[in-house]
Amino acid sequence: QVQLVESGGGLVQAGGSLRLSCVASGLTFSSNRMGWFRQAPGKERALVAALSRSGGSTFYADSVKGRFTISRDNAKNTVYLQMNSLKPEDTAVYYCAARRSSLGTLSVATGYDFWGQGTQVTVSS
């Protein structure tokens, strides 16, 4: 049974930082592309960042480029999202996801096979 468990969300003031973690089990972690998505109230879920199997290639949405960093530790079956210079518009539920197929560029938001339960990030102004 595949499980993705996120942690690290919370309430932070604008300009602050948070580090999200997602621990995977039940799958061959190093064989999966990993992504972080977010969904704000009333909005569709959107891809924030993605990382290749090896961790050598990344994708960032324009809205977070230069502020967020995605990374992975394949030995720990964990993917991270370091979020700096947070803004109120970053407020959302953040989900990690795993994609078995490596077809398509990292910017492709579809085709993710497994999802975590989400962690709330709230940025106050």
ROPA-546661 format. One record per residue (C-alpha): residue in three letters; z, y, x; residue number from 1. Coordinates in Angstrom, 3 decimals, always signed. Each point is the difference from the previous one (the first is absolute). Layout:
ROPA-546661
BAZA, Ala, Z, Y, X, NUM
...
END
This chain:
ROPA-546661
BAZA, Gln, +0.000, +0.000, +0.000, 1
BAZA, Val, -1.100, +3.297, +1.462, 2
BAZA, Gln, +2.528, +2.829, -0.015, 3
BAZA, Leu, -0.298, +3.565, +1.212, 4
BAZA, Val, +3.257, +1.927, -0.016, 5
BAZA, Glu, +0.022, +3.737, +0.605, 6
BAZA, Ser, +2.979, +2.061, +1.068, 7
BAZA, Gly, +0.760, +3.434, +1.368, 8
BAZA, Gly, -0.798, +2.207, -2.949, 9
BAZA, Gly, +2.337, +2.703, -1.218, 10
BAZA, Leu, +0.535, +3.686, -0.611, 11
BAZA, Val, -0.880, +2.438, +2.764, 12
BAZA, Gln, -0.531, +3.735, +0.263, 13
BAZA, Ala, -3.404, +1.445, +0.679, 14
BAZA, Gly, -0.754, -0.112, +3.697, 15
BAZA, Gly, +2.109, -3.088, +0.500, 16
BAZA, Ser, -0.938, -3.512, +1.028, 17
BAZA, Leu, +0.288, -3.524, -1.316, 18
BAZA, Arg, -1.017, -3.355, +1.400, 19
BAZA, Leu, -1.085, -2.676, -2.440, 20
BAZA, Ser, +0.066, -3.670, +0.952, 21
BAZA, Cys, -1.626, -2.975, -1.653, 22
BAZA, Val, +0.963, -3.530, +0.966, 23
BAZA, Ala, -2.455, -2.741, -0.916, 24
BAZA, Ser, +0.663, -3.687, -0.504, 25
BAZA, Gly, -1.971, -2.975, -1.218, 26
BAZA, Leu, -3.243, +1.056, +1.649, 27
BAZA, Thr, -1.549, +0.116, +3.443, 28
BAZA, Phe, +0.829, +3.629, +0.560, 29
BAZA, Ser, -2.222, +0.548, +3.012, 30
BAZA, Ser, -3.021, -1.172, -2.009, 31
BAZA, Asn, +0.406, +2.707, -2.614, 32
BAZA, Arg, -1.108, +3.582, -0.109, 33
BAZA, Met, +2.958, +2.075, -1.156, 34
BAZA, Gly, +0.038, +3.134, -2.077, 35
BAZA, Trp, +2.401, +2.526, -1.466, 36
BAZA, Phe, -0.773, +1.393, -3.428, 37
BAZA, Arg, +1.795, +2.534, -2.148, 38
BAZA, Gln, +0.088, +0.859, -3.662, 39
BAZA, Ala, +1.364, +3.262, -1.320, 40
BAZA, Pro, +0.896, +0.462, -3.683, 41
BAZA, Gly, -3.117, +0.405, -2.087, 42
BAZA, Lys, -2.307, -0.809, +2.907, 43
BAZA, Glu, -1.883, -3.057, +1.116, 44
BAZA, Arg, +1.190, -2.071, +2.898, 45
BAZA, Ala, -1.690, +1.131, +3.199, 46
BAZA, Leu, -0.398, -1.370, +3.494, 47
BAZA, Val, +2.016, +2.042, +2.476, 48
BAZA, Ala, -0.487, -1.944, +3.220, 49
BAZA, Ala, -1.420, -3.307, +1.174, 50
BAZA, Leu, +0.235, -2.014, +3.164, 51
BAZA, Ser, -2.179, -2.716, +1.439, 52
BAZA, Arg, +1.291, -3.465, +0.761, 53
BAZA, Ser, +0.597, +0.767, +3.642, 54
BAZA, Gly, +1.291, +3.483, -0.645, 55
BAZA, Gly, -2.749, +1.465, +2.104, 56
BAZA, Ser, -1.746, +1.875, -2.808, 57
BAZA, Thr, +1.454, +2.290, -2.625, 58
BAZA, Phe, -1.028, +1.984, -3.054, 59
BAZA, Tyr, +1.806, +2.963, -1.530, 60
BAZA, Ala, -0.653, +1.908, -3.163, 61
BAZA, Asp, -0.820, +3.629, +0.708, 62
BAZA, Ser, +3.162, +1.117, -1.751, 63
BAZA, Val, +2.259, -1.754, +2.538, 64
BAZA, Lys, -2.085, +0.133, +3.162, 65
BAZA, Gly, +2.024, +1.351, +2.903, 66
BAZA, Arg, +3.309, -0.493, -1.822, 67
BAZA, Phe, +0.190, -3.742, -0.718, 68
BAZA, Thr, -0.318, -2.900, +2.427, 69
BAZA, Ile, -0.550, -3.619, -0.955, 70
BAZA, Ser, +0.943, -2.757, +2.431, 71
BAZA, Arg, +0.769, -3.686, +0.004, 72
BAZA, Asp, +2.043, -2.518, +1.922, 73
BAZA, Asn, -1.651, -3.362, -0.463, 74
BAZA, Ala, +2.917, -1.759, +1.681, 75
BAZA, Lys, +2.291, +1.336, -2.727, 76
BAZA, Asn, -2.487, -0.286, -2.875, 77
BAZA, Thr, +0.645, +3.662, -0.691, 78
BAZA, Val, -2.142, +3.044, -0.695, 79
BAZA, Tyr, +1.387, +3.518, +0.235, 80
BAZA, Leu, -0.912, +3.416, -1.324, 81
BAZA, Gln, +1.526, +2.884, +1.911, 82
BAZA, Met, -0.150, +3.101, -2.164, 83
BAZA, Asn, +0.616, +3.382, +1.597, 84
BAZA, Ser, -0.243, +3.563, -1.289, 85
BAZA, Leu, +0.422, -1.263, -3.527, 86
BAZA, Lys, -1.133, +2.165, -2.890, 87
BAZA, Pro, +0.992, -0.038, -3.677, 88
BAZA, Glu, -3.467, -1.319, -0.803, 89
BAZA, Asp, +0.806, -3.132, +1.996, 90
BAZA, Thr, +2.448, -0.981, -2.732, 91
BAZA, Ala, -1.074, -3.392, -1.357, 92
BAZA, Val, +0.737, -3.686, -0.098, 93
BAZA, Tyr, -1.306, -1.500, +3.226, 94
BAZA, Tyr, -1.337, -3.554, +0.108, 95
BAZA, Cys, -1.017, -2.173, +2.890, 96
BAZA, Ala, -2.814, -2.476, -0.475, 97
BAZA, Ala, -1.699, -2.778, +1.921, 98
BAZA, Arg, -3.711, -0.757, +0.033, 99
BAZA, Arg, -1.262, -3.339, +1.271, 100
BAZA, Ser, -3.603, +1.076, +0.349, 101
BAZA, Ser, -1.010, +2.270, +2.831, 102
BAZA, Leu, -3.337, +0.823, -1.640, 103
BAZA, Gly, -0.628, +3.677, -0.564, 104
BAZA, Thr, +1.371, +3.004, +1.769, 105
BAZA, Leu, +3.700, +0.788, +0.071, 106
BAZA, Ser, -0.567, +2.768, -2.543, 107
BAZA, Val, -0.813, -2.586, -2.674, 108
BAZA, Ala, +2.856, +0.053, -2.501, 109
BAZA, Thr, -0.998, -3.110, -1.922, 110
BAZA, Gly, +0.386, -3.677, +0.787, 111
BAZA, Tyr, +3.691, -0.023, +0.847, 112
BAZA, Asp, +1.468, -3.362, -0.917, 113
BAZA, Phe, +3.746, +0.449, +0.188, 114
BAZA, Trp, +2.262, +2.907, -0.917, 115
BAZA, Gly, +3.593, +1.023, +0.481, 116
BAZA, Gln, +2.236, +1.279, -2.755, 117
BAZA, Gly, -0.096, +3.586, +1.198, 118
BAZA, Thr, +2.509, +2.468, +1.365, 119
BAZA, Gln, +0.598, +3.487, -1.357, 120
BAZA, Val, -0.487, +2.999, +2.252, 121
BAZA, Thr, +1.117, +3.354, -1.370, 122
BAZA, Val, -0.527, +3.217, +1.937, 123
BAZA, Ser, +1.882, +3.038, -1.230, 124
BAZA, Ser, -1.196, +3.541, +0.578, 125
END
